[in-house]
Amino acid sequence: MRTTIDLPDALFRRTKAVAALRGSSMKDLIVRAIERELVAKSGNQAKPSQRAKFPVVHLRSGREIDLADFDFDDLLA
């Protein structure tokens, strides 16, 4: 469904910048934000298949680094 919304200029610029940094479109960013808001308001938990998955990094040597079990909190310590 197509719709039109009016965003304040500053919010539009921030949304566009965040989408670009994530390699996403504004549409995808807005849809995900609305979905998160609706799930939070309804009290439903996201299904495991909808959770973000960490990427597998492919190195030039052909090896792969799977970040699924990496503890990112260690970086902050």
ROPAGU-809594 format. One record per residue: x, y, z of N, C-alpha, C, O in turn. Coordinates in steps of 0.1 Angstrom, whole numbers, plus 2048, in hexadecimal, padded with zeros to 3 digits. Layout:
# ROPAGU-809594
XYZXYZXYZXYZ
...
# end
This chain:
# ROPAGU-809594
8097F480080080080080980C80081380D807
8068167F880D8227F880682D8007FA82E7FF
80E83580780884080F81284B80F81E84A80C
80E85681481686281581686782380C868829
82286A82882387083582C87C83583587D82C
82988583E83189283F83B89084A83788E856
84889184885289085285889E85485A8A584A
85C8A28608638AE8628718AC85A8768A1859
8768B88558828B784D88E8B08548948A884E
8908B386089B8AD86889989E8698A3897868
88D89A86C88B88B86D88D88485F89287985F
88888B85588A88584789988384489D879840
8A188E8478AF88D8448B688284D8BE87B848
8B288185A8B88778628B486985D8BC86085D
8A886785A8A385A8558AA8568488AE84B847
8AC85F83F8B385D8328C18598358C685082F
8C886083E8D685D8418D78508488E1848844
8CF84D8518D08408588CD83484E8D582A84E
8C48368468C182B83C8CD82A8338D181E82F
8D383482E8DF8348268EA82D82D8F1824827
8ED8308398F782A8418F581B8428FF813843
8E98178438E58088458E48018378E27F5837
8E680982C8E580381F8D67FF81C8D47F5815
8CD8068218BF8038208B880F81A8BD81A818
8AB80D8168A381881189B81E81D89A818827
89782A81B88F83182588282982887E827833
87C82481D87081C81E87281082886A80E831
87D8088258807FD82E88280183C87E7FA846
88A80C83E88C81184C87F81485387D81185E
87681B84C86A82085286181485585A81385F
86080A84B8587FE84D85C7F785A8547F3862
86A7F585B86F7ED86686C7F58738697EF87E
86D80287386A80A87F85C80988385880788F
85380987A84480887D8417FA88283A7F888C
8477F087C8457E288084A7E088F8437DA897
8567E689285B7E58A08517EC8AA84F7E78B4
84C7F78A68437FF8AE8367F78B18317F78BC
8317F18A68257E98A88277DD8B081E7DA8B8
8327D68AF8357CB8B78377CF8C68327C88CF
83E7DA8C88407DF8D68327E28DC8307DF8E8
82A7E98D581D7ED8DB8137E18DD80B7E28E7
8147D78D580B7CC8D78107C28E18097B98E5
81D7C38E58237BA8EF8287AD8E982C7A58F1
8267AC8DC82B79F8D683A79F8D58407AA8D3
8407948D684F7938D48517908C58497898BF
85C7958C08607928B28637838B186977D8BA
85F77D8A686276F8A487176D8A187877689C
8777628A58857608A388A762895895767892
88175F88B88576087D88676F87988C77286F
88077888188078687E88C78D88588E799882
89378688D89F78C8948AA78F88A8AC787880
8B279988D8BD79C8848C87918868CA78C891
8CE78E87B8D878487B8E678B8798E6794870
8F07878808FD78D87E90278887190077C86D
90A79086A90F78C85D91B78285E921781868
91C77B85392877285293177B84992E77E83E
93D77D84E94778584795077C83E956772843
95077F83195977782896677E826966789821
97177782A97E77D82898477981A97F770814
98E78181699477F80999A77180899B76B7FE
99F76C8149A575F81499C7538129A0748811
98F75781298474C81097E74881D97474181E
98574C82997F74883697375183997175B833
96B74C84295F75384696075685596574D85D
95B76185A95A76486894B76586B94476E866
94675C87393875D87793776488493C76088F
93076F88592F77889092377489992077C8A3
91C76989791076689E9127648AD90A7688B5
91E75F8B192175C8BF92A7668C592F7658D0
92D7718BE93777B8C39307848CD9247888CB
9377868D893178E8E393679D8E19417A08E5
92E7A58DB9317B38D89337BB8E59397C68E4
92E7B78F09307BE8FD93E7BE9009437C7907
9467B48FC9547B48FF95B7C08F99667C58FE
9567C58EE95C7D18E895B7DD8F09637E78EF
9517DE8F994E7EA9019567E990E9577F3915
95B7DE9129637DC91E9707E291E9787E1928
# end
